[in-house]
Amino acid sequence: MTIVEPEESSETEKEEGKKIDMEVWQNFKRTVEKRPDGYYVHLPWKHSSDLLPDNWSISFKRLHKVWNDLREEGNLLDQYYEIFVKQIGENILEDIGHEPTKQCRKMSITPSEEKIEAIDVKTLGVWKTQSRRSYIGEANEIYKTLEKFQLRSVKMIVLQTLRFIVILVRRTNKRRKCAIQLSRLLRRIHIENNDNIKGENNKIAEKILVKQHQIAKLTPTIIHLLKALNIKQHPDGLFRYYGRLRNSELEENAKNPLIVLQKSWFADNIIKDCHNKGHSGVGHTMSLVREKY
């Protein structure tokens, strides 16, 4: 979906506004439909457009520009080459060639934290500590915007956003030769024709909130301080405690609970949300927290 902007002309701003209003009105009269459940109207800016260029052509142009800028910097180019060779050997990057194919092969260009060395980050023009601090600060800023809402409202906002993303990706993939791959959590979102909110979708929205909390608050320093809890990353991308209960017969959530830092907005609202359902006591409230997270 693209928004078509009016072309530049010598008309005044008022005349251009009238022209756009007339186009919207004509589109409304042409597309409005009366159905048993109400009126349906197509958005005036919903036009079919050309597909975006694939990532290969964009990457090639960027590399060509870098090559022209750094052609005489032999040492730096050698460092780039060594990094690519090393990461391809460790299966961090994957050489997929340049022939266009209908089925895309996955390629990860974001190596994990422990595989990033100083030289890798230095070639990007930023040191490792600076890069990590910038990322944490940005995540904190995103999470701060949610603090003025109650947890139930935040979960509804996240759920509707996830549904929109999944529907948009599915419709886009029908028009693309190379499909967009959703993350493991988003692939579990159920979109029904009756648009009912399923319980499984609600749980996924909660996990997305936990993931955002961990991105914003869980720094490498904190993980190091909690090393006795044997923290590991789940395939869903969430950090869990893998302590001494892995051989027990408890459920997965009880054996390996998610990490939520205490004295944070998210932790306080989780407790309030579980407590408000029947105004249970302290013990019952905490058992509900362990059951859900």
Beta strands, then each sheet from edge to edge (+ up, - down):
strand 1: 33-35
strand 2: 38-40
strand 3: 231-233
strand 4: 239-241
sheet 1: 1+ 2-
sheet 2: 3+ 4-
end
